[in-house]
Amino acid sequence: MNPQEFEQLMQKEGFETVVVERPANGSLDLHTHPFAARALILDGEITIVAEGRTQHCRTGDTFALDANIPHTEVYGPTGVRYIAGRKHVE
């Protein structure tokens, strides 16, 4: 899926999109988001651990995370840049 297709899909499903960039070898400790998230990796790598499952994503991969799910994030040696679709839950 290319970035334009991803953004169109997100809009159709009611998600707002933003481009997110994270630093090389960075990380975020256990946290949650008050929104459902979908992402398309544009550059770099990210590893997400949630609900006992590890997902490693590279350029071209997508991932999904429901709202309020505790998770950690680790960024690759060149960081990561992705389009994030966000939909707040009521």
Protein Blocks (a to p, Z undefined) as FASTA:
>chain_A
ZZklmmmmmmmnopacddddddehiacdddddfbdcddddfbhcddddeehiacdddehi
acdddehiacdddddfkopaddddddddZZ
